[in-house]
Amino acid sequence: MLERLRQKMRDEGIETVCINSSYDFLYFFGLEMAGYCFITQEDVEMVLPRFYMYEDVDARYAFSLQDYLDHFENLDYDKVYIAGKEGLLPEKFEVEQTDIVNELRKIKTMEEVEKIREACQITDRAFEELKPNLVGLTEFEAVGELKKFYIEEKVPESFITNKGESLVQRNVLRPHRPPSHKKILSEDLVIVDTGCRVDHYCSDVTRTFCENPNERQIELFNAVRDIQKELIEMIEPGLSVAEWKEHEYRLVEEKGFNPDKNVLYFSHGIGLETHEPPTLSHSCDEKFKEGMVVTVEPGLHLKELGGVRIEDTVHVTSNGSDQLSQTPKEL
């Protein structure tokens, strides 16, 4: 990953990049740390909190604000391009913000894609285990079953990266809320949103289940499934994200629903974090690019019914897309 960054630095005429995000440390060095890392064509110089001093890392260590400032004074840089927040960087550096690391992280290598694919395969098995046993469990118990499954698979949950957990929500009218102790009934629409991490890379998959659906629930489910299918088939390099989102809203209207009232959230990029750039919203000025990995998660919520959401993790390929999660889309 460092060589990819250095090549991009050469292309853009950047001599020094500083990272201070824990996920950027993870991306480049495989270690989730906080601190400051200055990267040039020749060197990597880290200034880290003292509690990392027993890691196998060549770094300068700080225990106080003054320690950081003293270390920075000994670094011989003129201009620093910061990939995170300026934080403690002293006035001796000319500092400019850069998106160079975010741009790198948006485009996954095949090694990264395969880690996400493996995480999706584990998550597919989690759904297979949970679905037959949902009715009669409380939401808390269902979330616990997912946690237990991932523990047995020896993988952490995806949503740890966003200070959350897997979601199991019956008849829900908001994207996220804590689980309840009410039992899941056969006539409930139940959204299950879950994922795990393989070597730090996340899956994010959502399905909606109902053991004994009525006609309106089936209609709502089929509408979301149809919309998602068309959105996935539409993805290809060069497609405008804003155009893609506009088409999603047209599909919602064609199905007889109101985007302003029935749509509550949007899709997103995924990788080391469950939510990372690009954010696939109407205001996004990007185009899909080969190598991106994103979620496609249309959902519709009706006050009298609850919600349906279907989400898959999708890799943008040279000529379209590759759906990495394969859990069946059936009530």
C-alpha positions in Angstrom: 0.0 0.0 0.0 2.9 2.4 0.7 4.2 2.0 -2.8 0.7 2.8 -4.2 0.7 6.0 -2.1 4.2 6.9 -3.1 3.4 6.5 -6.8 0.4 8.8 -6.3 2.6 11.3 -4.4 5.0 11.3 -7.4 2.1 11.8 -9.8 0.8 14.8 -7.8 4.1 16.3 -6.9 3.6 15.8 -3.1 6.8 15.3 -1.0 5.4 14.6 2.4 2.0 13.1 3.5 1.0 12.9 7.2 -1.7 10.4 8.3 -3.3 10.4 11.8 -6.4 8.2 11.3 -6.3 4.8 13.0 -7.8 3.3 9.9 -5.2 4.9 7.7 -2.5 3.3 10.0 -4.3 0.0 9.6 -4.4 0.4 5.8 -0.7 1.1 5.4 0.9 -0.9 8.3 -1.7 -3.5 9.4 -1.8 -1.9 12.9 -4.7 0.0 14.4 -2.9 2.9 16.0 -3.3 6.6 16.7 -0.7 9.2 16.3 1.2 10.9 13.4 3.0 9.2 10.5 5.0 11.3 8.0 5.5 9.5 4.7 8.0 10.5 2.0 9.6 8.7 -0.9 12.5 7.6 1.3 11.2 7.4 4.9 8.4 6.7 7.3 8.6 8.7 10.6 6.1 8.1 13.3 5.3 10.1 16.4 3.0 7.9 18.6 1.5 7.9 22.1 3.7 6.1 24.6 1.2 3.3 25.0 2.4 1.8 21.7 6.0 1.7 22.8 6.0 -2.1 23.1 4.7 -2.6 19.5 7.3 -3.7 16.9 7.3 -0.2 15.3 10.2 2.2 14.7 8.8 5.4 16.2 9.3 8.4 18.5 7.0 8.2 21.5 5.1 11.0 23.3 3.5 11.2 26.7 2.5 14.9 26.8 1.7 17.7 24.4 5.2 19.1 24.9 6.6 15.7 23.9 4.8 15.9 20.6 5.9 19.4 19.9 9.5 18.6 20.8 9.4 15.6 18.4 7.9 17.7 15.6 10.6 20.3 16.0 13.2 17.6 15.1 11.4 16.7 11.9 12.8 18.4 8.8 9.8 19.0 6.6 8.7 22.3 5.0 5.3 21.5 3.6 3.1 18.7 4.9 0.0 17.4 3.2 -2.3 16.1 6.0 -4.7 13.3 5.2 -6.6 13.7 8.5 -7.1 16.5 10.9 -4.3 19.0 11.6 -4.4 18.4 15.3 -1.1 19.2 16.9 0.9 20.0 13.8 3.0 23.1 14.7 3.3 26.3 12.7 6.8 25.4 11.5 5.1 23.2 8.9 3.2 24.6 6.0 0.1 22.4 6.1 -2.4 21.6 3.4 -5.3 19.1 3.4 -5.3 16.3 0.9 -7.7 13.5 -0.1 -4.9 11.4 -1.5 -5.3 8.5 1.0 -9.1 8.5 0.7 -8.8 8.3 -3.0 -6.4 5.3 -2.7 -8.7 3.5 -0.2 -11.7 3.9 -2.5 -10.1 1.7 -5.1 -9.6 -1.8 -3.7 -6.8 -4.2 -4.7 -8.0 -7.7 -5.6 -6.4 -8.9 -2.3 -8.7 -6.5 -0.5 -11.7 -7.6 -2.5 -11.1 -11.2 -1.7 -11.0 -10.4 2.0 -14.4 -8.7 1.7 -15.7 -11.6 -0.3 -14.7 -14.0 2.4 -16.4 -11.8 5.0 -19.5 -11.8 2.9 -19.5 -15.6 2.7 -19.3 -15.9 6.5 -22.2 -13.5 6.8 -24.2 -15.5 4.3 -23.8 -18.5 6.6 -24.9 -16.4 9.6 -28.2 -15.6 7.8 -28.6 -19.3 6.9 -28.3 -20.2 10.6 -30.5 -17.4 11.9 -33.4 -17.2 9.6 -35.2 -20.6 10.5 -35.0 -19.7 14.2 -36.1 -16.0 14.2 -39.7 -16.4 15.2 -40.0 -16.6 19.0 -36.7 -14.9 19.7 -36.5 -11.4 21.0 -34.5 -8.9 19.0 -31.8 -9.0 21.8 -31.7 -12.8 21.6 -31.4 -12.7 17.8 -28.5 -10.2 17.9 -26.9 -12.6 20.5 -27.2 -15.5 18.1 -25.4 -13.5 15.4 -22.7 -12.6 17.9 -22.4 -16.2 19.0 -22.1 -17.3 15.3 -19.2 -14.9 14.6 -17.4 -15.9 17.8 -17.6 -19.5 16.7 -16.3 -18.4 13.3 -13.4 -16.5 15.0 -14.2 -13.2 13.3 -15.3 -9.9 14.8 -18.5 -8.1 13.8 -18.2 -5.4 11.1 -20.0 -2.7 13.0 -17.4 -2.5 15.8 -15.7 0.0 13.4 -18.7 2.3 13.7 -19.3 1.7 17.4 -22.4 -0.4 16.7 -23.5 -3.9 16.4 -25.6 -6.1 14.2 -29.3 -5.1 14.0 -32.4 -7.2 14.3 -35.5 -4.9 14.1 -39.1 -5.9 13.8 -41.6 -3.5 12.1 -39.1 -0.7 12.2 -39.6 2.9 11.1 -36.0 4.1 11.5 -32.7 2.8 10.1 -31.1 2.1 13.5 -32.3 1.7 17.0 -31.3 -0.5 20.0 -32.9 -4.0 20.1 -35.9 -4.7 22.2 -37.1 -7.5 24.4 -40.3 -8.1 22.5 -40.6 -11.5 20.8 -40.6 -11.7 17.0 -43.9 -12.9 15.7 -44.6 -14.8 12.5 -46.4 -11.8 10.9 -43.6 -9.3 11.7 -41.4 -7.8 9.0 -37.9 -8.3 10.5 -34.8 -6.4 9.2 -31.5 -8.1 9.9 -28.5 -6.0 9.1 -25.2 -7.7 9.9 -21.6 -8.3 8.8 -18.2 -9.4 10.0 -14.5 -8.7 9.3 -11.8 -10.8 7.7 -8.3 -9.4 8.3 -10.0 -6.1 9.2 -12.1 -5.9 6.0 -15.9 -5.7 6.4 -19.0 -7.2 4.9 -22.4 -5.5 5.3 -25.5 -7.4 4.3 -29.2 -6.8 5.1 -32.2 -9.0 4.5 -35.8 -8.6 5.5 -37.8 -11.7 6.7 -41.4 -12.5 7.5 -42.6 -16.0 8.1 -46.3 -15.3 7.5 -46.5 -12.2 5.3 -49.7 -10.5 4.2 -50.2 -9.2 0.6 -49.1 -5.6 1.4 -45.9 -6.9 3.1 -45.2 -9.0 0.0 -45.8 -6.1 -2.2 -43.4 -3.9 -0.2 -40.7 -6.6 -0.2 -41.0 -7.3 -3.9 -40.8 -3.5 -4.7 -37.5 -3.2 -2.7 -36.1 -6.4 -4.2 -36.9 -5.2 -7.8 -35.4 -1.8 -7.1 -32.2 -3.3 -5.7 -31.8 -5.7 -8.7 -32.0 -2.9 -11.2 -29.6 -0.7 -9.2 -27.0 -3.5 -9.1 -27.4 -4.3 -12.8 -27.0 -0.6 -13.6 -23.6 -0.2 -11.9 -20.5 0.2 -14.2 -17.4 2.3 -14.3 -18.1 5.8 -15.4 -21.7 5.9 -14.2 -22.5 9.1 -12.3 -23.4 8.3 -8.6 -25.9 11.2 -8.6 -27.6 9.8 -11.8 -27.7 6.4 -10.2 -29.4 7.8 -7.1 -31.9 9.8 -9.2 -32.8 6.6 -11.0 -33.4 4.9 -7.6 -35.9 7.6 -6.7 -37.6 7.2 -10.1 -37.9 3.5 -9.4 -39.4 4.2 -6.0 -42.0 6.5 -7.6 -42.8 3.9 -10.3 -43.5 1.4 -7.6 -46.1 3.8 -6.1 -44.1 5.1 -3.1 -42.9 8.6 -2.1 -39.1 9.0 -1.9 -39.5 11.9 0.6 -41.6 9.9 3.0 -40.6 6.3 2.4 -36.8 6.4 1.9 -34.7 7.0 5.0 -31.0 6.5 4.1 -28.5 5.7 1.3 -25.8 3.4 0.2 -22.0 3.8 1.0 -18.5 2.6 0.3 -17.1 -0.2 2.5 -13.7 -1.6 3.3 -11.8 -1.3 6.6 -14.8 0.6 7.8 -18.4 -0.3 7.2 -19.1 3.3 6.1 -16.3 4.9 4.2 -16.0 7.0 1.0 -17.6 7.2 -1.4 -21.0 8.1 0.1 -23.5 7.3 -2.5 -25.9 10.2 -2.2 -27.6 12.6 -4.5 -25.0 15.2 -3.7 -22.1 12.9 -4.6 -20.1 14.4 -7.5 -18.3 11.1 -8.2 -18.6 8.4 -10.8 -18.3 4.7 -10.1 -14.8 3.4 -10.7 -13.4 0.0 -11.3 -12.2 -1.4 -7.9 -14.7 0.4 -5.7 -16.6 -1.8 -3.2 -20.0 -0.4 -2.2 -23.2 -1.4 -0.6 -26.5 -1.3 -2.5 -29.3 -1.0 0.1 -32.6 0.4 -1.0 -35.3 0.4 1.6 -38.9 1.5 2.0 -40.7 2.3 5.2 -44.4 2.7 5.6 -45.9 3.9 8.9 -48.6 1.2 8.9 -46.4 -1.7 7.9 -42.8 -1.1 9.1 -39.8 -1.4 6.8 -38.1 -3.5 4.2 -34.4 -3.2 3.4 -32.2 -5.4 1.2 -28.5 -4.7 1.1 -25.6 -6.4 -0.7 -21.9 -5.7 -0.8 -20.9 -5.1 -4.5 -17.5 -4.9 -6.3 -17.4 -2.5 -9.3 -15.6 -4.5 -12.1 -14.2 -3.4 -15.4 -17.5 -4.1 -17.2 -20.2 -4.0 -14.5 -20.4 -5.3 -11.0 -19.8 -8.5 -8.9 -22.2 -9.1 -6.0 -20.0 -10.4 -3.2 -22.9 -11.4 -0.8 -25.2 -14.2 -1.9 -27.9 -14.7 0.8 -31.2 -15.5 -1.0 -33.6 -12.6 -1.2 -36.8 -14.2 0.1 -39.2 -13.3 2.8 
